Structures are given as structure tokens and as C-alpha cells.
């Protein structure tokens, strides 16, 4: 039993050491143009996962990144991981544009689309 606890702690520390928080500074919006052949005027659902939608990491950070979350914390994390309802849109002549907010890491200055 003691070996298991030590190995679990070591594993948790390893994962924490490899964790890099998501970029934090809002940057310019990125626009993507999509073209889908064979679906000229189809309905589209857009599911967004970002800092506030479907983000377990934000909730986990907010509770102090416990090594062994309680049952209540697991319920909270499960709820935080649920995406928001989809956005309904449609293709026009087989195409559409999607705007995605960008984030710029405050620590490294590198950019990453979210």
C-alpha cells in the first residue's frame, strides 16, 4: 500500500511538471473560411470548446489542482467539461466563415489559436 501511494504521488508530480496552462491574454480574432463540397446549403452546428466552455482544466485549477479530488469535486469537474449548446449556422454555396478568438501566452509571447 505504501508503494502505491508513493508511485501515485510521483506520477501526479510528473503530470503537474508537464502541465502548461493555456494562453491567457486575448489577441485578435482569427477568421477561417470553410468550403465543403457536396453540401451547398446545409445546416451546420458549431461546438466550441475554449477557456469557458467545456474546460475541465480551468475548474481543476480553480480548486487548487487536488491530487485526489473528492466525489463533489469530480461532479464539479464533470459539469465543467460539458460544452455549451451548439451554435446553429448554415453553409451558403458550400461555404461559411467561422470566427475564433485567439489567445497570446503572457509568459512566452507565442500565439496559439483556441
LOZAMI-814570 format. One record per residue: x, y, z of N, C-alpha, C in turn; chain. Coordinates in Angstrom, 2 decimals, padded with zeros to 5 digits. Each point is the difference from the previous one (the first is absolute). Example, Ala and Ser with C-alpha at 12.3 -4.5 7.8 and 13.67 -1.06 7.14 Angstrom:
BEGIN
+---------+---------+---------+---------+----------+---------+---------+---------+---------+---+
!  n_east ! n_north !    n_up ! ca_east ! ca_north !   ca_up !  c_east ! c_north !    c_up ! c !
+---------+---------+---------+---------+----------+---------+---------+---------+---------+---+
!  013.19 ! -005.69 !  007.80 ! -000.89 !   001.19 !  000.00 !  000.90 !  001.20 !  000.00 ! A !
! -000.35 !  001.05 ! -000.72 !  000.82 !   001.19 !  000.06 ! -000.77 !  001.09 !  000.73 ! A !
+---------+---------+---------+---------+----------+---------+---------+---------+---------+---+
//
This chain:
BEGIN
+---------+---------+---------+---------+----------+---------+---------+---------+---------+---+
!  n_east ! n_north !    n_up ! ca_east ! ca_north !   ca_up !  c_east ! c_north !    c_up ! c !
+---------+---------+---------+---------+----------+---------+---------+---------+---------+---+
!  000.82 ! -001.19 !  000.00 ! -000.82 !   001.19 !  000.00 !  000.86 !  001.25 !  000.00 ! A !
!  001.05 !  000.04 !  000.75 !  000.87 !   001.16 !  000.06 !  000.66 !  000.24 ! -001.36 ! A !
!  000.40 ! -001.06 ! -000.69 !  000.63 !   000.13 ! -001.31 ! -000.99 !  000.64 ! -000.98 ! A !
! -001.26 ! -000.43 !  000.04 ! -001.01 !   000.56 ! -000.89 ! -000.15 !  001.50 !  000.24 ! A !
! -000.07 !  000.40 !  001.25 ! -000.16 !   001.43 !  000.31 !  001.20 !  000.80 ! -000.49 ! A !
!  001.21 ! -000.54 !  000.19 !  001.19 !   000.72 ! -000.47 !  000.01 !  000.09 ! -001.52 ! A !
! -000.35 ! -001.10 ! -000.69 ! -000.03 !   000.02 ! -001.46 ! -001.07 !  000.96 ! -000.53 ! A !
! -001.14 !  000.03 !  000.66 ! -001.07 !   000.91 ! -000.42 !  000.44 !  001.44 !  000.17 ! A !
!  000.65 !  000.29 !  001.11 !  000.48 !   001.37 !  000.24 !  001.04 !  000.38 ! -001.04 ! A !
!  000.92 ! -000.90 ! -000.31 !  001.03 !   000.27 ! -001.00 ! -000.64 !  000.24 ! -001.36 ! A !
! -001.00 ! -000.82 ! -000.37 ! -000.68 !   000.15 ! -001.28 ! -000.70 !  001.35 ! -000.06 ! A !
! -000.67 !  000.37 !  001.09 ! -000.69 !   001.29 !  000.04 !  000.98 !  001.15 ! -000.17 ! A !
!  001.15 ! -000.08 !  000.65 !  001.01 !   001.05 ! -000.11 !  000.54 !  000.07 ! -001.43 ! A !
!  000.16 ! -001.15 ! -000.65 !  000.48 !  -000.03 ! -001.38 ! -001.00 !  000.69 ! -000.91 ! A !
! -001.29 ! -000.32 !  000.16 ! -001.02 !   000.63 ! -000.84 ! -000.07 !  001.49 !  000.25 ! A !
!  000.11 !  000.40 !  001.23 ! -000.05 !   001.42 !  000.32 !  001.20 !  000.73 ! -000.60 ! A !
!  001.16 ! -000.64 !  000.00 !  001.20 !   000.62 ! -000.56 ! -000.14 !  000.20 ! -001.50 ! A !
! -000.76 ! -000.86 ! -000.68 ! -000.17 !   000.09 ! -001.44 ! -001.17 !  000.90 ! -000.40 ! A !
! -000.77 !  000.45 !  000.96 ! -001.17 !   000.83 ! -000.28 !  000.41 !  001.42 ! -000.36 ! A !
! -000.57 !  000.49 ! -001.09 !  000.22 !   001.39 ! -000.39 ! -001.37 !  000.65 ! -000.08 ! A !
! -000.25 !  001.03 !  000.79 ! -001.31 !   000.63 ! -000.03 ! -000.29 !  000.60 ! -001.38 ! A !
! -001.29 !  000.12 ! -000.32 ! -000.35 !   000.58 ! -001.29 !  000.42 !  001.46 ! -000.07 ! A !
!  000.19 !  000.52 ! -001.21 !  000.33 !   001.42 ! -000.15 ! -001.07 !  000.86 !  000.68 ! A !
!  000.40 !  001.15 !  000.49 ! -000.91 !   000.80 !  000.83 ! -000.40 !  001.35 ! -000.57 ! A !
!  000.73 !  000.56 ! -000.90 ! -000.28 !   001.35 ! -000.49 ! -000.78 ! -000.08 ! -001.31 ! A !
! -001.11 !  000.71 ! -000.03 ! -000.84 !   000.00 ! -001.19 !  000.71 !  000.72 ! -001.15 ! A !
!  000.04 ! -000.63 ! -001.15 !  000.60 !   000.60 ! -001.18 ! -001.06 !  000.28 ! -001.04 ! A !
!  000.40 !  000.27 ! -001.23 ! -000.98 !   000.30 ! -001.04 ! -000.80 ! -001.24 ! -000.40 ! A !
! -001.20 !  000.23 ! -000.48 ! -000.86 !  -001.09 ! -000.48 !  000.59 ! -000.58 ! -001.28 ! A !
! -000.05 ! -001.32 ! -000.12 !  000.47 !  -000.68 ! -001.21 ! -001.24 ! -000.44 ! -000.78 ! A !
! -000.05 !  000.26 ! -001.29 ! -001.12 !  -000.38 ! -000.83 !  000.41 ! -001.12 ! -000.95 ! A !
! -000.80 ! -001.06 ! -000.01 !  000.25 !  -001.14 ! -000.88 ! -001.11 ! -000.07 ! -001.03 ! A !
!  000.37 ! -000.22 ! -001.25 ! -000.97 !  -000.24 ! -001.06 ! -000.01 ! -001.49 ! -000.28 ! A !
! -001.19 ! -000.59 !  000.07 ! -000.14 !  -001.44 ! -000.23 ! -000.79 ! -000.23 ! -001.26 ! A !
!  000.41 ! -000.98 ! -000.77 ! -000.71 !  -000.38 ! -001.22 ! -000.22 ! -001.50 !  000.05 ! A !
! -001.25 ! -000.43 ! -000.15 ! -000.34 !  -001.42 !  000.06 ! -000.70 ! -000.37 ! -001.30 ! A !
!  000.67 ! -000.80 ! -000.81 ! -000.57 !  -000.42 ! -001.28 ! -001.16 ! -000.98 !  000.24 ! A !
! -001.03 !  000.11 ! -000.80 ! -001.12 !  -000.92 !  000.06 ! -001.08 !  000.38 !  001.00 ! A !
!  000.15 !  001.12 !  000.68 ! -001.01 !   000.44 !  000.97 ! -000.21 !  001.50 ! -000.17 ! A !
! -000.64 !  000.42 ! -001.10 ! -000.06 !   001.42 ! -000.33 ! -000.71 !  000.89 !  001.03 ! A !
! -001.08 ! -000.45 !  000.60 ! -000.76 !   000.83 !  000.93 ! -000.43 ! -000.81 !  001.22 ! A !
!  000.91 ! -000.74 !  000.58 ! -000.32 !  -000.89 !  001.12 !  000.01 !  000.75 !  001.34 ! A !
! -000.75 ! -000.54 !  000.95 !  000.03 !   000.52 !  001.37 !  001.28 ! -000.46 !  000.68 ! A !
!  000.50 !  000.84 !  000.91 !  001.26 !  -000.28 !  000.68 ! -000.17 !  000.27 !  001.49 ! A !
!  000.58 ! -000.86 !  000.84 !  000.09 !   000.25 !  001.43 !  001.46 !  000.24 !  000.35 ! A !
!  000.27 !  001.08 !  000.72 !  001.36 !   000.32 !  000.40 !  000.10 ! -000.21 !  001.51 ! A !
!  000.87 ! -000.92 !  000.41 !  000.22 !  -000.29 !  001.41 !  001.31 !  000.65 !  000.39 ! A !
! -000.03 !  000.86 !  000.98 !  001.22 !   000.70 !  000.43 !  000.47 ! -000.53 !  001.34 ! A !
!  001.29 ! -000.25 !  000.06 !  000.68 !  -000.35 !  001.25 !  001.11 !  001.01 !  000.16 ! A !
! -000.04 !  000.75 !  001.08 !  001.00 !   001.02 !  000.22 !  000.19 !  000.21 !  001.49 ! A !
!  000.52 !  001.15 !  000.38 !  000.30 !   000.28 !  001.40 ! -001.23 ! -000.13 !  000.90 ! A !
! -001.17 !  000.37 ! -000.50 ! -001.21 !  -000.01 !  000.82 ! -000.98 ! -001.11 ! -000.35 ! A !
!  000.17 ! -000.66 ! -001.11 ! -000.95 !  -001.02 ! -000.45 !  000.70 ! -001.35 ! -000.12 ! A !
! -000.46 ! -000.97 !  000.79 !  000.57 !  -001.34 ! -000.06 !  001.42 ! -000.08 !  000.52 ! A !
!  000.34 !  000.83 !  000.98 !  001.39 !   000.08 !  000.46 !  000.14 ! -000.53 !  001.42 ! A !
!  000.39 ! -001.25 !  000.11 !  000.22 !  -000.62 !  001.31 !  001.23 !  000.60 !  000.68 ! A !
!  001.00 !  000.36 ! -000.77 !  001.26 !   000.50 !  000.57 ! -000.24 !  001.28 !  000.81 ! A !
! -000.82 !  000.90 ! -000.50 ! -000.28 !   001.24 !  000.72 ! -000.64 ! -000.30 !  001.36 ! A !
! -000.95 ! -000.92 !  000.02 ! -000.65 !  -000.38 !  001.26 !  000.99 ! -000.70 !  000.93 ! A !
!  000.84 ! -000.86 ! -000.57 !  000.99 !  -000.74 !  000.78 !  001.02 !  000.97 !  000.62 ! A !
!  000.45 !  000.97 ! -000.78 !  000.90 !   001.03 !  000.52 ! -000.69 !  000.78 !  001.12 ! A !
! -001.29 !  000.32 ! -000.19 ! -000.75 !   000.78 !  000.97 ! -000.16 ! -000.69 !  001.34 ! A !
!  000.04 ! -001.33 !  000.01 ! -000.12 !  -000.72 !  001.27 !  001.36 ! -000.38 !  000.57 ! A !
!  001.07 !  000.55 ! -000.58 !  001.33 !  -000.22 !  000.55 !  000.70 ! -001.25 ! -000.50 ! A !
! -000.48 ! -000.57 ! -001.10 !  000.61 !  -001.19 ! -000.63 !  000.21 ! -001.14 !  001.01 ! A !
! -001.06 ! -000.46 !  000.66 !  000.17 !  -001.07 !  001.00 !  000.51 ! -001.29 ! -000.64 ! A !
!  000.93 ! -000.68 !  000.71 !  000.51 !  -001.28 ! -000.49 ! -001.10 ! -001.06 ! -000.01 ! A !
! -000.88 !  000.05 !  000.98 ! -001.09 !  -000.96 !  000.11 ! -001.31 !  000.76 !  000.22 ! A !
! -000.67 !  000.40 ! -001.09 ! -001.23 !   000.78 !  000.15 ! -001.06 ! -000.77 !  000.78 ! A !
! -000.78 !  000.73 !  000.79 ! -001.11 !  -000.59 !  000.73 ! -001.11 ! -000.35 ! -000.99 ! A !
! -000.99 ! -000.72 !  000.49 ! -001.14 !  -000.35 ! -000.86 ! -000.69 !  001.27 ! -000.50 ! A !
! -000.17 !  000.99 !  000.88 ! -000.62 !   001.27 ! -000.38 !  000.84 !  000.73 ! -001.06 ! A !
!  001.31 ! -000.02 !  000.15 !  000.87 !   000.65 ! -000.98 ! -000.09 ! -000.70 ! -001.35 ! A !
! -000.12 ! -001.32 !  000.01 ! -000.13 !  -000.75 ! -001.26 ! -001.30 !  000.38 ! -000.70 ! A !
! -001.06 !  000.17 !  000.77 ! -001.28 !   000.44 ! -000.58 !  000.16 !  001.39 ! -000.62 ! A !
!  000.69 !  000.90 !  000.72 !  000.23 !   001.34 ! -000.53 !  000.84 ! -000.03 ! -001.28 ! A !
!  001.02 ! -000.85 ! -000.03 !  000.85 !  -000.11 ! -001.19 ! -000.79 ! -000.56 ! -001.17 ! A !
! -000.85 ! -000.97 !  000.27 ! -000.83 !  -000.57 ! -001.06 ! -000.92 !  001.06 ! -000.60 ! A !
! -000.59 !  000.82 !  000.87 ! -000.88 !   001.07 ! -000.49 !  000.80 !  001.03 ! -000.80 ! A !
!  001.21 !  000.33 !  000.45 !  000.84 !   000.99 ! -000.70 !  000.41 ! -000.50 ! -001.38 ! A !
!  000.07 ! -001.30 ! -000.18 !  000.42 !  -000.57 ! -001.28 ! -001.10 ! -000.04 ! -001.06 ! A !
! -001.22 !  000.36 !  000.38 ! -001.10 !  -000.03 ! -000.96 !  000.07 !  001.22 ! -000.92 ! A !
! -000.07 ! -000.22 ! -001.30 !  000.03 !   001.16 ! -000.91 ! -001.30 !  000.78 !  000.08 ! A !
!  000.05 !  001.23 ! -000.43 ! -001.22 !   000.80 ! -000.08 ! -000.82 ! -000.50 ! -001.18 ! A !
! -001.26 !  000.37 ! -000.09 ! -000.81 !  -000.43 ! -001.14 !  000.63 !  000.44 ! -001.32 ! A !
! -000.22 ! -000.76 ! -001.06 !  000.61 !   000.37 ! -001.28 ! -000.62 !  001.27 ! -000.59 ! A !
!  000.80 !  000.68 ! -000.80 ! -000.48 !   001.15 ! -000.76 ! -000.54 ! -000.54 ! -001.32 ! A !
! -001.17 !  000.42 ! -000.37 ! -000.58 !  -000.43 ! -001.28 !  000.38 !  001.01 ! -001.07 ! A !
!  000.45 ! -000.53 ! -001.13 !  000.38 !   000.82 ! -001.13 ! -000.34 ! -000.77 ! -001.26 ! A !
!  000.42 !  000.50 ! -001.14 ! -000.24 !  -000.73 ! -001.24 !  001.06 !  000.35 ! -001.03 ! A !
!  000.19 ! -000.92 ! -000.91 !  000.90 !   000.23 ! -001.13 ! -000.75 !  000.80 ! -001.04 ! A !
!  000.69 !  000.89 ! -000.65 ! -000.56 !   000.74 ! -001.13 !  000.90 ! -000.29 ! -001.19 ! A !
! -000.57 ! -000.64 ! -001.01 !  000.76 !  -000.43 ! -001.17 !  001.20 ! -000.87 !  000.41 ! A !
! -000.20 ! -000.84 !  001.02 !  001.04 !  -000.94 !  000.43 !  001.07 !  000.59 !  000.88 ! A !
! -000.17 !  001.24 !  000.46 !  001.04 !   000.63 !  000.80 ! -000.54 !  000.77 !  001.18 ! A !
!  000.88 !  000.32 !  000.90 ! -000.33 !   000.83 !  001.15 !  001.27 !  000.53 !  000.63 ! A !
! -000.14 !  001.00 !  000.84 !  001.15 !   000.48 !  000.76 ! -000.28 ! -000.21 !  001.49 ! A !
!  001.06 ! -000.28 !  000.73 ! -000.09 !  -000.19 !  001.45 !  001.03 !  000.89 !  000.65 ! A !
! -000.43 !  000.76 !  000.97 !  000.93 !   000.87 !  000.75 !  000.36 ! -000.68 !  001.31 ! A !
!  001.30 ! -000.03 !  000.28 !  000.52 !  -000.65 !  001.19 !  000.88 !  000.98 !  000.75 ! A !
! -000.28 !  000.20 !  001.30 !  000.89 !   000.89 !  000.76 !  001.38 ! -000.62 !  000.11 ! A !
!  001.01 !  000.83 !  000.04 !  001.37 !  -000.49 !  000.17 !  000.49 !  000.38 !  001.37 ! A !
!  000.95 ! -000.74 !  000.47 !  000.63 !   000.29 !  001.27 !  001.49 !  000.12 ! -000.23 ! A !
!  000.63 !  000.87 !  000.73 !  001.45 !   000.17 ! -000.07 !  000.54 ! -000.28 !  001.38 ! A !
!  000.92 ! -000.93 !  000.09 !  000.57 !  -000.36 !  001.29 !  000.74 !  001.19 !  000.59 ! A !
! -000.34 !  000.33 !  001.23 !  000.66 !   001.16 !  000.63 !  001.42 ! -000.32 !  000.43 ! A !
!  000.32 ! -001.30 !  000.15 !  001.34 !  -000.34 !  000.46 !  001.02 ! -000.12 ! -001.14 ! A !
! -000.43 ! -000.52 ! -001.15 !  000.97 !  -000.23 ! -001.06 ! -000.17 !  000.93 ! -001.18 ! A !
! -001.20 !  000.62 ! -000.13 ! -000.25 !   000.88 ! -001.12 ! -000.40 ! -000.75 ! -001.27 ! A !
! -000.03 ! -001.33 !  000.04 ! -000.39 !  -000.75 ! -001.19 ! -001.50 ! -000.01 ! -000.12 ! A !
! -000.50 ! -000.18 ! -001.22 ! -001.43 !   000.03 ! -000.24 ! -000.52 ! -001.41 ! -000.23 ! A !
! -001.23 ! -000.25 !  000.47 ! -000.62 !  -001.28 ! -000.22 ! -001.50 !  000.23 ! -000.18 ! A !
! -000.57 ! -000.57 ! -001.05 ! -001.44 !   000.10 ! -000.21 ! -000.70 ! -000.87 !  001.01 ! A !
! -001.09 !  000.49 !  000.56 ! -000.77 !  -000.76 !  000.98 ! -001.35 ! -000.31 ! -000.59 ! A !
+---------+---------+---------+---------+----------+---------+---------+---------+---------+---+
//
